[in-house]
Amino acid sequence: MRVVILGSGNGTNAKAILESQKKGNLGNATVVGILSDQDDAGILKIADQYSISSSIAKCSQSKAKLSDADQEIFIKKINVFNPHLIVLAGFMRILPSPFIEYFEKQIINIHPSLLPSFKGMNAIQQAFEHGVKISGCTVHQVSTEIDSGKILAQAPVRIMDSDTIDTLTQKIHAAEHVILPSTIANLSNSNKCLLDK
């Protein structure tokens, strides 16, 4: 199963996926490419460290959602890799419906809360300020409604009285680094939610 990772930031989840692949724990999945909308994103350095092909698709900085032109660029760059699975790992753009429909059932996302609670931006802060005692992370299929696709896996994280936003963020990121690679491995072994390519 050919995997492409999209990310905008430091690439810690991409690194966790690639470490899992290196150790032979990614099932039948192989990361074949990494794409970013930021030319200085750490995820591109991660790609270099693991000798993974990478590409930059510069987008309008003023919009959170991919424009029609941006969408076309991303689709072309993704199709170069002919992937079976697209993993959003810290990709900070909203994907438009035509993009999601083009890659129907092929896109998954990692979100730092136990969906359906605390959707959208700043999910960790939302959970912390709400005073919940358990939060966590969710891997889900991407649908046209934000953070609402089919839930594939979740990992709970207990929020202690001594936790701060920073410590909670570290704990949730650590959980993400386990659950995302394991979900990719499970999907590669079952293909039950992916289109055949």
C-alpha positions in Angstrom: 0.0 0.0 0.0 1.6 3.3 -1.2 1.3 6.1 1.3 1.7 9.9 0.9 1.9 12.2 3.9 0.7 15.8 3.9 2.0 18.1 6.6 2.6 21.8 7.4 4.7 21.7 10.5 7.6 19.9 12.3 6.7 16.5 11.0 6.8 14.6 14.3 3.9 12.3 13.3 5.6 11.7 9.9 8.8 10.8 11.8 6.8 8.3 13.9 5.4 6.7 10.8 8.8 6.5 9.1 10.4 5.1 12.3 7.6 2.4 12.3 8.3 1.6 8.7 12.1 1.4 9.4 11.4 -1.1 12.1 9.1 -3.2 9.9 6.0 -2.3 11.9 4.0 -0.5 9.2 2.4 -3.7 7.8 2.1 -3.7 4.0 2.3 0.1 3.8 5.2 2.0 2.4 5.6 5.8 2.5 6.4 6.9 -1.0 6.2 10.7 -0.7 5.8 13.7 1.6 4.1 17.0 0.5 3.9 20.3 2.4 2.3 23.7 1.7 5.2 25.4 3.6 8.7 25.5 2.0 10.4 25.8 5.5 8.3 23.0 7.2 10.2 20.6 9.4 8.4 17.7 7.7 10.5 18.3 4.6 13.7 17.8 6.6 12.2 14.6 8.0 11.7 13.4 4.5 15.3 14.1 3.7 16.5 12.3 6.8 14.6 9.1 5.7 15.4 9.5 2.0 11.7 10.0 1.1 10.7 11.9 -2.0 9.2 15.3 -1.0 7.5 18.2 -2.8 6.3 21.7 -1.9 2.9 23.0 -3.1 2.9 26.7 -2.2 -0.6 27.9 -1.3 -2.1 31.3 -0.7 -1.1 32.3 2.8 -4.3 34.2 3.4 -6.7 31.3 3.2 -7.1 28.3 5.5 -8.9 26.4 2.8 -7.2 25.2 -0.4 -8.3 27.3 -3.3 -9.4 25.7 -6.6 -5.9 26.4 -8.0 -4.1 25.1 -4.9 -6.3 22.0 -5.0 -5.3 21.2 -8.6 -1.6 21.6 -7.8 -1.9 19.2 -4.8 -3.9 16.6 -6.8 -1.2 16.6 -9.6 1.6 16.3 -7.1 -0.1 13.6 -5.1 -0.9 11.6 -8.3 2.8 11.5 -9.2 3.1 9.0 -6.3 -0.1 7.0 -7.2 -1.0 6.5 -3.6 -3.5 4.2 -2.0 -3.6 6.2 1.2 -3.1 9.9 2.0 -2.3 10.7 5.6 -2.9 14.2 7.0 -0.2 14.6 9.7 -0.4 18.2 10.9 -1.6 19.5 7.6 -3.1 22.9 8.5 -5.3 23.4 5.4 -9.0 22.7 5.0 -9.5 20.4 2.1 -12.4 21.3 -0.3 -15.1 18.8 -1.1 -13.9 18.1 -4.7 -10.5 17.1 -3.4 -12.0 14.8 -0.8 -14.3 13.3 -3.4 -11.5 12.8 -5.9 -9.6 10.7 -3.3 -12.7 9.2 -1.8 -12.1 6.9 1.2 -8.3 7.3 0.7 -7.6 10.2 3.2 -7.1 9.8 6.9 -6.4 12.5 9.5 -5.0 12.5 13.1 -6.9 14.9 15.4 -5.8 15.7 18.9 -9.1 15.0 20.8 -11.5 12.1 21.2 -13.9 13.0 18.5 -16.7 13.9 18.2 -15.6 16.1 21.1 -13.5 19.2 20.5 -13.5 19.5 16.7 -11.5 22.1 14.8 -8.6 24.2 15.8 -6.9 24.2 19.3 -8.6 21.0 20.3 -6.1 20.3 23.1 -6.7 23.8 24.6 -10.5 23.3 24.2 -10.4 20.1 26.2 -8.1 21.6 28.8 -10.2 24.7 29.3 -13.4 22.6 29.4 -12.0 20.7 32.4 -12.5 17.2 31.0 -10.5 14.5 32.8 -9.9 12.4 29.7 -9.0 13.6 26.2 -6.8 11.9 23.6 -6.5 11.6 19.9 -8.5 10.1 17.0 -7.6 8.8 13.6 -10.5 9.2 11.2 -11.4 9.1 7.5 -11.7 12.6 6.1 -15.1 13.6 5.0 -16.5 16.8 3.6 -17.5 17.9 7.1 -14.6 18.9 9.3 -13.4 16.2 11.8 -16.5 14.2 11.2 -15.5 11.2 9.1 -15.6 7.6 10.2 -13.5 7.0 13.3 -10.8 4.4 12.7 -9.0 4.4 16.1 -8.8 6.4 19.3 -6.3 6.6 22.2 -7.4 8.1 25.5 -5.1 10.4 27.5 -5.9 11.1 31.2 -5.7 14.8 32.2 -4.2 15.1 35.7 -4.6 18.1 38.0 -0.9 18.8 37.6 -1.1 19.0 33.9 -0.5 22.2 32.0 -1.4 22.8 28.3 2.3 22.0 27.5 2.4 18.7 29.4 -1.0 17.6 28.0 0.1 18.5 24.5 3.2 16.3 25.0 1.1 13.4 26.2 -1.4 13.6 23.4 1.4 13.9 20.8 3.0 10.8 22.3 -0.3 8.9 21.9 -0.6 10.2 18.3 2.9 8.8 17.5 1.7 5.3 18.5 -1.9 5.3 17.1 -1.2 6.7 13.7 1.4 4.2 12.5 -0.6 1.3 14.0 -3.7 2.5 12.2 -1.8 2.7 8.9 -0.5 -0.8 9.4 -4.0 -2.1 10.2 -5.4 -0.5 7.1 -2.6 -1.9 4.9 -3.4 -5.4 6.1 -7.2 -5.1 5.6 -7.8 -2.5 2.9 -11.4 -2.6 4.0 -11.9 1.2 3.9 -9.7 2.0 1.0 -10.4 2.1 -2.7 -8.3 -0.3 -4.8 -5.9 1.4 -7.1 
